[in-house]
Amino acid sequence: MNQYNTLWRTPQKIIFDLGNLIDSTYTGSFNTTLTATFSTIPTLELAADQILPISARRSGENGASAFSVPTDNASVAYQIPQNAERAVVSLSACGQATEEFWYTNVFNTEINTFEEEIGTLYGYSPFREVQLLIDGQLAGVSWPFPIIFTGGIVPGFWRPIAGIDAFDLREHEIDVTPWLPVLCDGASHTFEIRVAGINDDGRDTASLSDAVGNSWIVTGKIFLFLGPEGSTTSGTTPKIDVSPPKLQISSEVTTNSTGANETLTYNTSASRSISITSEVKTSNGSIFPASWTQELTYTNLNILSAQGFTQYTKQTTTGADRSSRGYENTYSYPLIVNSTFTTSNNNIGITASLSRGLDFSLNGPSVFPSGVQSFNGTTSPAFFALSGHQQQLTPYTSSPLPDLMGARTITSQSGNAAFLSA
């Protein structure tokens, strides 16, 4: 939690919120314990001087502050300190309800393909883009990792090990330092999070949609690193080289001997390049080039067969994010799911196979711990419970370690599972 050091210096309110379905069957209360360990570290990495939320800010009402898109306008406005010399935005975004399995959704023109057999399908395609806009201009994107919760596809997949990132959503970083010459002008500026899918015309022509289904839970943080008090950061207006993503789609429906729709096969591919550059002049008079670039690719194949009761999904997302500060994040998200839904004698059955992975390499100055921080030693650690009880712990001193600037994490899950209701 070192990245939040600036918040620990003043009293804070902590709200625990785990919203989900609550009815006569699913009811009860949570027994929760939260602890924090504080210690001094001689070689503590530089943390942000100020953190601003991109949220609904409902803590004053003791409520959860996450936005729900597209219902909410996920936008905030701030006067950024004029002495900011580095700025990074983190995005948290996760699909819920009709967007929980967004990577299986169909094109809008084909949501009624199996209307009589399984009902209306969810639309806006299997592609999603989480966007960060500053003053209405695109500043960066996140092509999300497909989160699968503990009841997803077949519940047996996630007993006893939960899905990748299901209980610890990773936040995507976007370096907005190139925007500082504009953000540090003393005026108010807007930061907005949007989620886009794909609109299609039924003739294999696609464009980004202005909305998606219900809903995406999104929040963000603005990490600010400040120069000397009273100084002003200036520079050149950002050069924004952002074109719409290149989208390619195709689909085919086959019918059976009765003329009813039997299969739906649809392909989606996307690629996007983003480049934002400027020159930033800081308090000491130095001028440095600031840049943020992203290169992303995406492919998705979905096959609905047996009149929609069987679905095969194969998807891969790859990306490379880089900033002039030395930050680099490269990532790949492969996913294959094959599932079949059956009904017999009022029983519901689901069988499925799954293979998925998360491979990302992180180098340079991230605002979040990479897991490879080196410690020359720690002194006077203490354990604090929320009740106020303090328990002194034994200090731990490690041998000197080399400075490690990055880490690669590879996580994979695969298996087969079945479910049958009584």
Helices and strands as residue ranges (DSSP letters): G 2-4, H 5-8, E 35-40, E 50-54, G 59-61, E 67-69, E 75-79, E 84-95, G 97-99, G 102-104, G 108-110, H 115-118, E 129-134, E 137-142, G 155-158, E 172-175, G 177-179, H 180-183, E 188-196, E 198-200, E 206-208, E 216-226, E 234-235, E 239-242, E 246-255, E 261-281, E 287-305, G 306-308, E 310-323, E 328-344, E 347-363, E 379-385, E 390-392, E 406-420
